[in-house]
Amino acid sequence: MIRKATPEDAAGIAEIYNYYVENTNITFETEPVPETEMRSRILSISEKYPYPVYEEAGRILGYSYASAWKRRDAYRHTVETTVYVDRFSHGKGIGALLMNTLIDELKKTPAHALIACIAMPNPQSIKLHEKFGFRQVSGFNEVGYKFGRWIDVGDWQLLLP
């Protein structure tokens, strides 16, 4: 079931996210996010942007959200998209369901340009975004440093009608 995130989802969302923090270069955060901080993020983001979660049998298996891409006023119609799926739930279509919900919700807002910043390599994320019409618009070499190595980032963009 997909529904709007609530502060009570903080533990489940933190559990999913912290796996990626501690074990992958998908996020550039390097320290696990405490449940209290995740609760604060959920509250702050969901005040203005969609924040759907995928729940099954009372457990959060994935989440997505939009957030401000940049702080300058002229960017107010551009948002960054984020999708995370529990590491044991890949290949079940959860990411696609969340992305579809997120895009549908964003179509009801003033959002026009959606940006997905993807740490490279990440073929699963690229495939997911391109399935929904995102196209690569930029690439940056060695802009992140994690686990003793440099990481490239690419930006994928989707323009809403």
C-alpha positions as CSV (number, residue, x, y, z in Angstrom):
1,M,0.0,0.0,0.0
2,I,1.2,3.5,-0.8
3,R,0.3,6.3,1.6
4,K,1.7,9.6,2.8
5,A,4.6,9.4,5.2
6,T,4.0,10.3,8.8
7,P,6.5,11.1,11.6
8,E,5.8,7.6,13.0
9,D,7.5,6.2,9.9
10,A,10.9,7.7,10.9
11,A,12.3,4.4,12.3
12,G,11.4,2.4,9.2
13,I,12.7,5.1,6.8
14,A,15.9,5.5,8.8
15,E,16.5,1.8,8.7
16,I,16.2,1.7,5.0
17,Y,18.3,4.8,4.4
18,N,21.0,4.0,6.9
19,Y,21.8,0.8,5.1
20,Y,22.7,2.9,2.1
21,V,24.6,5.5,4.2
22,E,26.8,2.8,5.7
23,N,27.2,0.5,2.8
24,T,26.9,2.3,-0.5
25,N,27.9,5.5,-2.4
26,I,24.2,6.1,-3.4
27,T,24.0,8.8,-0.7
28,F,26.8,11.1,0.2
29,E,25.9,11.2,3.8
30,T,28.6,9.3,5.8
31,E,27.0,8.9,9.2
32,P,23.7,7.1,10.0
33,V,20.7,9.4,10.5
34,P,19.1,9.0,13.9
35,E,15.4,8.4,14.1
36,T,14.8,11.8,15.7
37,E,16.5,13.5,12.8
38,M,14.6,11.5,10.2
39,R,11.4,12.4,12.0
40,S,12.4,16.1,11.7
41,R,13.2,15.6,8.0
42,I,9.8,14.0,7.3
43,L,7.9,16.8,9.0
44,S,9.9,19.5,7.2
45,I,9.8,18.0,3.7
46,S,6.1,16.8,3.9
47,E,4.9,20.3,4.8
48,K,5.6,21.4,1.2
49,Y,6.3,18.3,-0.9
50,P,4.8,14.8,-1.5
51,Y,6.4,12.1,0.6
52,P,4.9,8.7,-0.2
53,V,5.9,5.5,1.5
54,Y,5.2,1.9,0.5
55,E,4.0,-0.2,3.4
56,E,3.4,-3.9,3.5
57,A,2.3,-5.9,6.5
58,G,3.0,-2.9,8.7
59,R,6.6,-2.5,7.5
60,I,8.0,0.4,5.4
61,L,9.6,-1.2,2.3
62,G,10.3,2.0,0.4
63,Y,9.8,5.7,0.3
64,S,10.2,8.7,-2.0
65,Y,9.9,12.4,-1.7
66,A,10.5,15.7,-3.5
67,S,12.5,18.6,-2.1
68,A,13.8,22.0,-3.1
69,W,16.5,21.7,-5.7
70,K,18.1,25.0,-4.9
71,R,17.1,27.9,-2.6
72,R,16.9,30.8,-5.0
73,D,13.4,31.9,-5.8
74,A,13.7,31.4,-9.6
75,Y,14.2,27.7,-8.9
76,R,10.9,27.4,-7.0
77,H,9.3,25.2,-9.8
78,T,12.3,22.8,-9.8
79,V,12.4,19.9,-7.3
80,E,14.8,17.1,-6.6
81,T,13.4,13.6,-6.4
82,T,14.5,10.8,-4.1
83,V,13.5,7.1,-4.0
84,Y,14.8,4.4,-1.7
85,V,13.7,0.8,-1.5
86,D,14.6,-1.6,1.3
87,R,17.6,-3.7,0.2
88,F,15.7,-6.9,0.5
89,S,12.8,-5.7,-1.6
90,H,14.4,-4.8,-4.9
91,G,12.9,-6.2,-8.1
92,K,9.3,-6.1,-6.8
93,G,8.3,-2.9,-8.6
94,I,8.2,-0.9,-5.4
95,G,10.5,1.8,-6.7
96,A,8.3,2.2,-9.9
97,L,5.2,2.5,-7.8
98,L,6.7,5.1,-5.6
99,M,8.1,7.1,-8.5
100,N,4.7,7.0,-10.3
101,T,3.0,8.2,-7.2
102,L,5.6,10.9,-6.6
103,I,5.3,12.2,-10.2
104,D,1.4,12.1,-10.1
105,E,1.5,14.1,-6.9
106,L,4.0,16.6,-8.3
107,K,1.7,17.2,-11.3
108,K,-0.8,18.7,-8.8
109,T,1.8,21.3,-7.7
110,P,3.6,24.1,-9.4
111,A,6.6,21.8,-10.0
112,H,7.8,21.9,-13.6
113,A,11.3,20.4,-13.6
114,L,12.2,17.2,-11.7
115,I,15.9,16.5,-11.1
116,A,17.3,13.2,-9.9
117,C,20.9,13.3,-8.8
118,I,22.4,9.9,-9.2
119,A,25.7,8.7,-7.8
120,M,27.6,6.6,-10.3
121,P,27.5,3.8,-11.1
122,N,23.9,3.0,-10.3
123,P,22.2,1.2,-13.2
124,Q,19.1,0.3,-11.2
125,S,18.3,4.0,-10.5
126,I,19.1,5.1,-14.1
127,K,16.8,2.4,-15.4
128,L,14.0,3.4,-13.1
129,H,14.3,7.1,-13.9
130,E,14.5,6.6,-17.6
131,K,11.5,4.3,-17.5
132,F,9.5,7.5,-16.4
133,G,11.1,9.7,-19.1
134,F,14.0,11.2,-17.2
135,R,17.0,12.0,-19.4
136,Q,20.6,12.6,-18.4
137,V,21.3,16.3,-18.6
138,S,24.6,16.6,-16.8
139,G,27.5,14.7,-15.3
140,F,30.1,15.7,-12.8
141,N,33.4,13.8,-12.2
142,E,34.8,13.1,-8.8
143,V,32.5,15.4,-6.8
144,G,32.0,13.1,-3.9
145,Y,34.5,11.2,-1.7
146,K,33.3,8.2,0.3
147,F,34.9,4.9,1.3
148,G,38.3,6.1,0.1
149,R,37.4,6.8,-3.4
150,W,36.0,9.5,-5.7
151,I,32.4,9.3,-6.9
152,D,30.9,10.8,-10.0
153,V,27.3,12.1,-10.2
154,G,24.9,12.5,-13.0
155,D,21.7,14.6,-13.1
156,W,18.6,13.2,-14.8
157,Q,15.7,15.6,-15.6
158,L,12.0,15.2,-16.4
159,L,9.9,18.2,-17.4
160,L,6.2,18.1,-16.4
161,P,3.6,19.4,-18.8
